[in-house]
């Protein structure tokens, strides 16, 4: 397993399974989106942004559940990330480098 970055103050390390984790590296920043079953989305857009521009602390190799990334999620948004992980398909969209 690769060495994980330290967890910044005000965040929690949250592990999310996603095929997108395969193309990430520690230090990348990602937006986390969840795609719900259309019936669960209330007829609206089934894909929603969960958190934006969070840091990748570690990337785990594929296991029985697939690849995963450990992200530094702001404390207030951890429940939202946990709900997303248990409710739909997670997409990790890499945020461009820069200020």
Buried (B, 14 or more C-beta within 10 A) or exposed (E): EEEBBEBEEEBBBBBBBBBBBEEBEBEBBBBBBBBBEEEEBEEEEBEBEBBBEBBBBBBBEEEEEEBBBBBBBBEEBBEBBBEBBEEBBBBBEBBEEEE
